[in-house]
Amino acid sequence: MFSLSMTVQPQVTVPLSHLINVLHSMKSSVGSRLRTHKEHASDSELHSTEPMLNLRELGLSDLGAQQVEELVNSVLPRLSPQEAPLPLDRQTAWRTSHLSTHSFYHNKHGGAMPMSYSRQHPSPLQSVCLELKHWPVWVPTRGFKTLKSKTRRLQSGLDRPLESEGFTPTFMKGFLTRDKGVEIESLDSLVKIKNIPDGQQDSFKRGFAEGFLKAQNLTQRTQDSLRRTRLILLVLFFAGLYGLSKTPFVSVRFRTTAGLDSAVDPVAVKSVTFEHVKGIEEAKNELQEVVEFLKNPDKFTVLGGKLPKGVLLVGPPGTGKTLLARAVAGEADVPFYYASGSEFDEMFVGVGASRIRNLFRQAKANAPCVIFIDELDSVGGKRIESPMHPYSRQTINQLLAEMDGFKPNEGVIIIGATNFPEALDNALIRPGRFDMQVIVPKPDVRGRTEIINWYLRKIKVDPAIEANIIARGTVGFSGADLENLVNQAALKAAVDGKDMVTLKELEFAKDKILMGPERKSAQIDKKNKTITAYHESGHAIVAYFTKDAMPINKATIMPRGHSLGHVSMLPENDRWSETRAQLLAQMDVSMGGRVAEEIIFGNEYITTGASSDFDSATKIAKMMVTRFGMCEKLGVMTYSDMTAQSPETQAAVENEVRVILKDSYERARALLKSHAKEHKNLAEALLLYETLDVKDIRLVLEGKTLETR
């Protein structure tokens, strides 16, 4: 750094680069004033020894006096025409300094920029526009400098080719692209511009290269770090959006709004035909005409006939309603559109109606086809006036309108399935809509045999197993229950490491379905285990010695499900109706457990294990009085809604139910007292073996000894 010392101005600091640039930009006005001053100055004032001494230190001693004067005059402050130039001896003298002020103007002139101007302008707007360049905001001010700022300033001064910019957006620069390095040609041009002497060019280039490489390495590390930071922030941003989309409200919002106009694709059911439907022959026969219509509609239209628009499949769960609907589409080889009733309505108004319109629009475009709506009662329930659900009727109204919009014999068949036909709206099941009902009951013994044979062919099974024997022992099982039975048996055989499924695994699976899974880890103390054994043996004794009771299948004191013991009973044949004697026998069997506890352990030690038994017995007694007309006092009158009856009628019904239950309790007490020995033997056998089948129970009650297991 070099400074110009003055008496008026204490110190001015000028960088070497500024000094070199000044040589190329002379101030003509100041030069003219100094030439005037030169004519009046003495020789001693013109030739000072101190500046010459400093010029030698700079290596500029070869400059002439005229050049030195011009150099000094170029760095002096600009003087106004009103001010007289200072004598040369009072102005400055060159000397070295290491101090700097806050602005370039203060360095050059020794003070702050004046805020008042002598020149006047005709208007304030013109004054502001012309003197805008003199405002302090445009005056560069030195601040804190870092290596990074020096590196950027150094790079910005170099000339770069235009193709390095490209079309990359400003906010993406440094993230996707990297700056190109400085070429040797640019450095040579810099040397020429700065007029570096030939002897110093090599040193200048070497120092410049070393400094630039260090700065470039630092800049590269900074850019890499910034690029990684931006990438991490971008990943976190998209991760946050994904997490926000998975929140309950937003996900439902996206799913419902996106599903309004989404395409409905048919389900592939070509591989499902009536051959896959077993045990419901009557239902298949009723749907054969629907299949014929889909295959050959001209056969019906020529005669002027038309098929129902909708077919309603009614039956308990697991009987094959969905499989039957798929078989209709597969048999006719037409598209099959599946929809569940719960899929239509959402939390937003109008979603259900829009989805029904979309479903039927797709079906009409691909006719002939089959539309299957599972759980129809959830969307087609009876319409009610309720302020809680003012828009609940829009979906069913749209369904009714779409069904009415079909032309006769258009080729679109609607099949609905429900477990509660009484819950459907009357307008939905009138003629012209779902006017054809097909009952899909649980399979009988022949149907169960067909279903068991069908699923046994899919696994490795012992050839000695007879499906009809298993079918007779699975009364009341639906098609889904039988499929689960065979699957559970196959899993049990695989766990035990067997090569095929035997009758033992099938019996295990049946007990698991009827009584629940075994809880072998439950630790039951001896006292409670004894009470459970006498309780379950009481049920078995009453069932065995009561004429109209169902046959015993198995008795166990192994904890299963929610119970500590269980007696399984299965009818020998399918029961289509039950007699009064059979209902009373069921009540007597239910009372046998509590009666056994009271007889063996006393009234003070009866347990809560009979609560479920009393529930079933009370239910049977109430149905006998209020629905079956099996009460002599109240006659054959039914009472479906007890809350609508008079207090006297309610008291009479309760009294008759109490009498029936008391009589059943006394019959069970008398039977157990008369067979006390058999009761004790059966309880001891249960304590010893834990589980007994019907053959073992028969041997024990006949006084025979069981084989050691």
LINGIZI-V66290 format. One record per backbone hydrogen bond with DSSP energy under -1.0 kcal/mol. CO is the residue of the C=O (numbers start at 0). NH is the residue of the N-H. E is the energy in kcal/mol with one decimal. If there is no record, write none. Layout:
CO/NH/E, CO/NH/E
This chain:
1/13/-2.3, 2/94/-2.0, 8/5/-1.3, 11/3/-1.1, 13/1/-1.8, 14/18/-1.8, 15/19/-2.1, 16/20/-2.1, 17/21/-2.0, 20/23/-1.2, 21/24/-1.5, 26/30/-2.1, 27/31/-2.1, 28/32/-1.6, 29/33/-2.4, 30/34/-1.9, 31/35/-1.6, 32/36/-2.0, 33/37/-2.0, 34/38/-1.2, 41/45/-1.4, 42/46/-1.7, 48/52/-2.0, 49/53/-1.9, 50/54/-2.2, 51/55/-1.7, 52/56/-1.4, 53/57/-1.4, 54/59/-2.9, 59/62/-1.5, 63/67/-2.0, 64/68/-2.4, 65/69/-2.1, 66/70/-2.3, 67/71/-2.5, 68/72/-2.9, 69/73/-1.6, 79/82/-1.2, 89/6/-1.3, 92/4/-2.5, 94/2/-2.5, 101/141/-1.4, 102/106/-1.5, 103/107/-2.2, 104/108/-2.6, 105/109/-2.0, 122/126/-1.9, 123/127/-2.3, 124/128/-2.3, 125/129/-2.4, 126/130/-2.0, 130/133/-1.3, 131/134/-1.5, 134/137/-1.4, 135/138/-1.2, 145/149/-2.0, 146/150/-2.3, 147/151/-2.5, 148/152/-2.3, 149/153/-2.3, 150/154/-2.4, 151/155/-2.4, 154/157/-1.2, 160/163/-1.1, 161/164/-1.4, 171/174/-1.8, 171/175/-1.8, 182/186/-1.3, 183/187/-2.4, 184/188/-2.3, 185/189/-1.8, 186/190/-2.1, 187/191/-2.2, 188/192/-2.4, 189/193/-2.2, 190/195/-1.7, 199/203/-2.4, 200/204/-2.9, 201/205/-2.6, 202/206/-2.6, 203/207/-2.7, 204/208/-2.8, 205/209/-2.4, 206/210/-2.5, 207/211/-2.7, 208/212/-2.6, 209/213/-2.1, 210/214/-2.4, 211/215/-2.9, 212/216/-2.5, 213/217/-2.2, 214/218/-2.7, 215/219/-2.8, 216/220/-2.4, 217/221/-2.2, 218/222/-2.7, 219/223/-2.6, 220/224/-2.4, 221/225/-2.5, 222/226/-2.7, 223/227/-2.4, 224/228/-2.3, 225/229/-2.4, 226/230/-2.2, 227/231/-2.6, 228/232/-2.4, 229/233/-2.3, 230/234/-2.4, 231/235/-2.7, 232/236/-2.1, 233/237/-2.2, 234/238/-2.5, 235/239/-2.3, 236/240/-2.1, 237/241/-2.4, 238/242/-2.5, 239/243/-2.4, 240/244/-2.0, 243/246/-1.2, 246/250/-3.1, 247/251/-2.0, 248/252/-2.3, 249/253/-2.9, 250/254/-2.6, 251/255/-2.8, 252/256/-2.3, 253/257/-2.3, 254/258/-1.3, 268/271/-1.6, 272/275/-1.6, 279/283/-1.7, 280/284/-2.2, 281/285/-1.8, 282/286/-1.4, 286/290/-1.7, 287/291/-2.3, 288/292/-1.9, 289/293/-2.0, 290/294/-2.1, 291/295/-3.0, 296/299/-1.3, 296/300/-2.2, 297/301/-2.0, 299/304/-1.9, 308/413/-2.5, 310/415/-2.7, 311/437/-3.1, 312/417/-2.0, 313/439/-3.4, 315/318/-1.0, 317/479/-2.0, 319/323/-1.9, 320/324/-2.0, 321/325/-2.2, 322/326/-2.1, 323/327/-1.6, 324/328/-1.6, 325/329/-2.8, 326/330/-2.8, 327/331/-1.8, 328/332/-1.1, 328/333/-1.9, 334/369/-2.4, 335/266/-3.7, 336/371/-3.4, 338/373/-2.4, 339/342/-1.7, 347/350/-1.3, 349/353/-1.8, 350/354/-2.3, 351/355/-1.9, 352/356/-2.1, 353/357/-2.2, 354/358/-2.4, 355/359/-2.5, 356/360/-2.1, 357/361/-2.0, 358/362/-2.0, 359/363/-2.5, 360/364/-1.6, 363/366/-1.0, 368/412/-2.1, 369/336/-3.1, 370/414/-3.5, 371/338/-2.1, 372/416/-1.8, 373/340/-2.7, 374/377/-1.5, 375/378/-1.1, 375/379/-2.9, 379/424/-2.4, 388/391/-1.1, 390/393/-1.1, 392/396/-2.2, 393/397/-2.1, 394/398/-2.1, 395/399/-2.5, 396/400/-2.2, 397/401/-2.3, 398/402/-2.1, 399/403/-2.0, 400/404/-1.2, 406/409/-1.5, 410/368/-2.0, 412/370/-2.9, 413/310/-2.8, 414/372/-2.4, 415/312/-3.6, 416/375/-2.7, 417/314/-1.4, 419/422/-1.4, 420/423/-1.2, 422/381/-1.4, 424/427/-1.2, 427/433/-2.0, 429/432/-1.7, 432/309/-1.7, 432/434/-1.6, 435/311/-3.3, 437/313/-2.6, 443/447/-3.1, 444/448/-1.8, 445/449/-1.9, 446/450/-2.3, 447/451/-2.8, 448/452/-2.3, 449/453/-2.1, 450/454/-2.0, 451/455/-2.5, 452/456/-1.4, 454/457/-1.0, 455/458/-1.2, 459/500/-2.4, 461/464/-1.8, 465/469/-1.3, 466/470/-2.3, 467/471/-2.0, 468/472/-1.1, 470/473/-1.3, 473/476/-1.8, 477/481/-2.2, 478/482/-2.0, 479/483/-2.2, 480/484/-2.2, 481/485/-2.2, 482/486/-2.1, 483/487/-2.8, 484/488/-1.9, 485/489/-2.0, 486/490/-2.2, 487/491/-2.3, 488/492/-2.3, 489/493/-2.0, 490/494/-2.2, 491/495/-2.2, 492/497/-2.6, 500/461/-2.9, 501/505/-1.5, 502/506/-2.3, 503/507/-2.2, 504/508/-2.3, 505/509/-2.1, 506/510/-2.5, 507/511/-2.0, 508/512/-1.8, 509/513/-2.6, 510/514/-3.0, 516/560/-1.7, 518/521/-1.3, 524/528/-2.2, 525/529/-2.1, 526/530/-2.3, 527/531/-2.4, 528/532/-2.1, 529/533/-2.2, 530/534/-2.3, 531/535/-2.7, 532/536/-2.2, 533/537/-1.5, 534/538/-1.5, 535/539/-2.2, 536/540/-2.5, 537/541/-2.1, 538/542/-2.4, 539/543/-2.4, 540/544/-2.2, 550/569/-1.5, 552/693/-1.0, 553/567/-3.4, 554/691/-3.2, 555/565/-2.4, 558/518/-2.9, 559/562/-2.2, 562/559/-1.7, 565/555/-2.3, 567/552/-3.9, 567/553/-1.8, 578/582/-1.9, 579/583/-2.4, 580/584/-2.1, 581/585/-2.0, 582/586/-1.8, 583/587/-2.3, 584/588/-2.4, 585/589/-1.8, 586/590/-1.8, 587/591/-1.0, 590/594/-2.1, 591/595/-1.9, 592/596/-1.7, 593/597/-2.3, 594/598/-2.3, 595/599/-2.3, 596/600/-2.4, 597/601/-1.0, 601/604/-1.2, 607/610/-1.5, 609/613/-2.3, 610/614/-1.9, 611/615/-1.9, 612/616/-2.1, 613/617/-2.7, 614/618/-2.1, 615/619/-1.9, 616/620/-2.2, 617/621/-2.4, 618/622/-2.1, 619/623/-2.1, 620/624/-1.6, 621/625/-3.2, 622/626/-1.8, 622/627/-2.8, 623/629/-2.9, 625/638/-2.6, 630/634/-1.5, 641/644/-1.3, 645/649/-2.4, 646/650/-2.3, 647/651/-2.2, 648/652/-2.5, 649/653/-2.3, 650/654/-2.1, 651/655/-2.1, 652/656/-2.3, 653/657/-2.2, 654/658/-2.0, 655/659/-2.2, 656/660/-2.1, 657/661/-2.2, 658/662/-2.4, 659/663/-1.9, 660/664/-2.1, 661/665/-2.1, 662/666/-2.0, 663/667/-2.0, 664/668/-2.0, 665/669/-2.4, 666/670/-2.1, 667/671/-2.1, 668/672/-2.1, 669/673/-1.7, 674/678/-2.0, 675/679/-2.2, 676/680/-2.4, 677/681/-2.3, 678/682/-1.9, 679/683/-2.3, 680/684/-2.0, 681/685/-2.0, 682/686/-2.0, 683/687/-1.5, 684/688/-3.0, 685/689/-2.3, 688/690/-2.0, 689/556/-2.3, 691/554/-2.9, 692/696/-2.3, 693/697/-1.9, 694/698/-2.0, 695/699/-2.3, 696/700/-2.5, 697/701/-1.5, 698/703/-2.8, 699/702/-1.5
